[in-house]
Amino acid sequence: MTKLAIITVTYNSASVIEPFLQALLAQNYPHWQLYLIDSASIDSTLQQIASYADSRIRLLAQVKNIGFAAGNNVGIQQAIIDGCDEFLLINNDTEFAADFLSILLVQRHKYPSEVLTPKIYYYNPINTIWSAGGGFKPRHAWAAYHIGENEIDLGQYDHDYACDFVPMCCVLIPLSAWNKVGRLDAKYFIYSEDADWFYRAKLARICLHYCYEPVLYHKVSSLTGGSKSYSGAYYGSRNRAYFICKHFAGWQRMAYLSKYFVGMFVALVTKKYTWQEFSWRLPAFFKGIKL
């Protein structure tokens, strides 16, 4: 039987954690162990978690906010110690039907050694795709993108296929793939750690498969504030610069950094960025180069 570890990182998740836990406890596949890594929440997250008396829910409370990447590393390391061989990394600002895990594990039998991801909808508006897999843009320093993002679902992605990238909102990773690619890079803290991991997976020839069943509903940016918030703007720019410096050298590094740098000014002129957002992004860019 699959030893399924479910890994989720909480940080001031009081507004979303109860629907997530209720969806998990309602699953018709009962053989899972949840590892909740809390990054020093100061709201009622911990109290809400404590109210669920289920031995399958394990809290790994941290004394400080260690970020998404490090938090998942902590959870997976404990799951490995406990003998788990499958790791479902999933955001807790998500909801899903009672057959979510059982369908996902049926897909595992179809693709026994691959990393899997489901179709992910926005929680709101309804029937709108957030991710149906994804990929990289080589001409743009291998920037990651979502397939189908913001499209109304008309069945256009109702078939399974291999892809190169997906957001780590929900990925099922077998132990063999995790061992080959390695841990998430904790320097990212939040944002772009998924692009980094899947870029390394691509180099290691680890296959990623999008499965149109099951589906997940994601309350996008409900906890982080999105790309227009300080954390989204700061870490978004810092981590893109870090990704470029980490994976490229010489003329490629200079070309990609220059293109991204100029792109920030273009975004300001075209009003894609506000002055406030630009003032967050510019110093973050240089911070990323020094990481």
C-alpha positions in Angstrom: 0.0 0.0 0.0 1.2 3.5 -0.9 2.7 5.3 2.1 1.3 8.8 1.2 2.7 11.8 3.0 0.8 15.0 2.5 2.9 18.1 3.1 1.5 21.6 3.6 3.2 24.7 5.0 1.0 27.1 7.1 1.7 30.7 7.9 -1.2 32.7 9.3 -3.6 30.4 7.5 -6.6 30.8 9.8 -8.9 31.9 7.0 -8.3 28.8 5.0 -7.1 25.9 7.1 -10.4 24.5 8.3 -12.0 24.0 4.8 -8.7 22.3 3.8 -8.6 20.0 6.8 -12.3 19.1 6.4 -11.7 18.3 2.7 -8.8 16.0 3.7 -10.7 14.2 6.4 -13.6 13.6 4.0 -11.4 11.6 1.6 -12.5 8.1 0.7 -8.8 7.1 0.6 -7.9 7.0 4.3 -4.3 5.9 4.3 -2.5 9.2 4.5 -0.4 11.1 7.0 -0.5 14.9 7.0 2.6 16.9 8.0 1.6 20.5 8.8 4.7 22.7 9.0 3.7 25.9 10.7 6.1 28.9 10.2 5.4 30.6 13.5 1.8 31.8 12.8 0.6 34.6 15.0 -3.1 34.2 14.2 -5.4 31.3 15.3 -3.9 28.7 12.9 -2.4 26.6 15.6 -5.5 26.6 17.7 -7.6 25.5 14.8 -5.3 22.7 13.9 -5.2 21.5 17.6 -9.0 21.2 17.5 -8.7 18.2 15.1 -8.0 15.1 17.1 -6.8 12.8 14.3 -3.6 10.8 14.6 -3.0 11.3 10.9 -2.5 15.0 11.4 1.0 15.8 12.6 2.1 19.4 13.5 5.7 20.4 13.0 5.7 23.9 14.5 8.7 26.1 13.8 10.0 28.9 16.0 10.3 31.3 13.1 8.9 31.8 9.6 11.2 29.5 7.5 9.3 30.0 4.2 7.7 27.7 1.8 10.7 25.9 0.4 12.4 25.1 3.8 9.0 24.2 5.2 8.4 21.5 2.6 11.9 20.2 3.1 11.2 19.8 6.8 8.0 17.9 6.1 9.5 15.6 3.5 12.5 14.8 5.6 10.2 13.7 8.5 8.1 11.8 6.1 11.1 9.9 4.8 12.1 9.1 8.4 8.6 7.7 8.9 8.9 5.5 5.9 6.7 7.3 3.3 7.5 6.9 -0.4 5.1 9.4 -1.9 4.9 13.1 -1.1 1.9 15.2 -2.0 3.0 18.9 -1.7 -0.2 20.9 -1.5 -1.2 24.4 -0.5 -3.7 24.7 2.3 -5.6 27.5 0.5 -7.2 24.7 -1.6 -10.3 22.6 -1.5 -11.1 19.3 -3.3 -13.7 16.6 -3.6 -13.8 13.4 -1.5 -12.4 11.3 -4.2 -9.4 13.6 -4.9 -6.7 11.3 -3.4 -8.1 8.1 -4.7 -8.2 9.4 -8.3 -4.7 10.9 -7.9 -3.4 7.5 -6.8 -5.1 5.8 -9.8 -3.0 8.1 -11.9 0.1 7.0 -10.0 -0.5 3.5 -11.2 -0.7 4.8 -14.8 2.5 6.8 -14.4 4.5 4.9 -11.7 7.7 7.0 -11.6 6.7 10.4 -12.7 5.9 13.6 -10.8 2.1 14.2 -11.2 -0.1 17.3 -11.0 -3.9 17.7 -11.4 -5.9 20.3 -13.2 -6.1 23.3 -10.9 -9.0 25.8 -11.1 -9.4 29.2 -9.5 -11.7 28.8 -6.5 -13.3 32.0 -7.9 -14.3 32.7 -10.6 -15.8 29.2 -11.2 -14.8 27.0 -14.1 -11.7 29.1 -14.8 -8.3 27.4 -15.1 -5.3 28.5 -13.0 -3.0 25.7 -14.2 -3.2 22.8 -16.6 0.5 22.0 -16.4 3.1 24.5 -17.6 6.5 25.0 -19.1 9.5 27.3 -19.5 10.4 30.1 -21.9 14.0 29.5 -22.9 14.3 32.9 -24.6 13.3 34.6 -21.3 15.8 33.0 -19.0 13.6 29.9 -18.7 10.9 31.8 -17.0 8.0 29.5 -15.9 4.5 29.8 -17.1 1.1 28.1 -16.6 -0.7 26.3 -19.4 -4.3 27.4 -19.7 -4.1 30.2 -17.1 -7.3 32.4 -16.9 -9.0 30.3 -19.6 -12.6 29.1 -19.2 -12.6 25.3 -19.1 -14.3 24.0 -22.2 -12.6 20.7 -22.1 -9.5 21.9 -24.1 -7.2 20.3 -21.6 -9.1 17.1 -20.8 -6.3 14.8 -21.7 -3.1 13.8 -19.9 0.3 15.0 -21.2 3.9 15.5 -20.2 5.1 19.0 -19.4 8.1 20.7 -17.9 6.8 22.9 -15.1 3.8 23.2 -12.7 3.4 25.4 -9.6 4.0 23.5 -6.4 0.4 24.3 -5.3 -0.2 20.5 -5.8 2.4 18.0 -6.9 2.8 14.3 -6.2 6.4 13.4 -6.0 7.7 9.8 -5.7 10.7 9.2 -3.4 12.9 8.2 -6.3 12.4 11.6 -8.0 12.9 13.5 -4.8 16.2 11.7 -4.2 17.4 12.4 -7.7 16.5 16.1 -7.9 17.2 17.0 -4.3 15.6 19.4 -1.8 13.9 22.7 -2.6 16.4 25.6 -2.5 15.6 27.4 0.8 17.2 30.6 -0.4 14.1 31.3 -2.5 12.0 31.4 0.7 8.8 31.9 -1.3 8.2 32.1 -5.1 10.3 30.5 -7.9 11.5 27.6 -5.7 9.1 25.5 -7.9 10.7 26.8 -11.1 14.1 26.0 -9.7 13.2 22.5 -8.7 11.5 21.6 -12.0 14.3 23.1 -14.0 16.7 20.8 -12.1 14.2 17.9 -12.6 14.3 18.6 -16.4 18.1 18.5 -16.4 17.9 15.2 -14.4 15.4 13.9 -17.0 12.6 13.4 -14.4 9.3 13.3 -16.2 6.4 15.5 -15.1 2.8 14.6 -16.1 -0.3 16.7 -16.0 -3.4 14.6 -15.3 -6.8 16.3 -16.1 -8.4 14.2 -13.3 -8.7 14.9 -10.4 -9.3 18.7 -10.1 -8.3 21.1 -7.3 -9.7 24.5 -6.4 -7.1 27.1 -5.4 -7.8 30.4 -3.5 -5.0 32.1 -5.4 -2.9 34.6 -3.4 -5.3 34.4 -0.5 -2.3 34.1 1.9 0.6 35.8 0.2 -1.2 38.8 -1.4 -0.1 38.0 -5.0 2.4 39.7 -7.3 1.2 43.2 -6.5 1.9 42.9 -2.7 5.2 43.7 -1.2 6.2 40.1 -0.7 5.1 39.2 -4.2 7.0 42.0 -5.8 10.1 41.7 -3.7 10.5 38.0 -3.8 9.3 37.8 -7.4 12.1 40.0 -8.6 14.8 38.9 -6.2 14.2 35.2 -7.0 14.2 35.7 -10.7 17.6 37.3 -10.5 18.8 34.6 -8.2 17.5 31.9 -10.6 19.4 33.4 -13.5 22.6 33.7 -11.6 22.3 30.2 -10.2 21.7 28.4 -13.5 23.6 30.5 -16.1 27.0 32.0 -16.5 29.0 34.2 -18.8 27.1 36.0 -21.6 23.9 34.1 -21.0 23.7 35.4 -17.4 24.5 39.0 -18.5 21.9 38.8 -21.3 19.2 37.4 -19.2 19.8 39.8 -16.3 19.9 42.8 -18.7 16.7 41.7 -20.3 14.9 41.3 -17.0 16.3 44.6 -15.7 15.1 46.5 -18.8 11.8 44.8 -18.6 11.2 46.3 -15.1 11.5 49.8 -16.6 9.3 48.9 -19.5 6.7 47.6 -17.1 6.9 50.9 -15.2 6.5 53.0 -18.3 3.6 50.9 -19.6 2.0 51.1 -16.1 2.1 47.4 -15.6 4.0 48.3 -12.4 3.2 51.1 -10.1 5.9 53.3 -8.7 5.4 51.6 -5.4 5.8 48.2 -6.9 8.9 49.3 -8.9 10.5 50.7 -5.8 10.1 47.2 -4.2 11.4 45.3 -7.2 14.4 47.3 -8.1 16.5 46.8 -4.9 15.2 43.2 -4.8 16.7 42.5 -8.2 20.2 43.5 -7.0 19.7 41.5 -3.8 19.0 38.4 -5.9 22.3 38.8 -7.8 24.2 38.8 -4.5 22.4 35.7 -3.0 
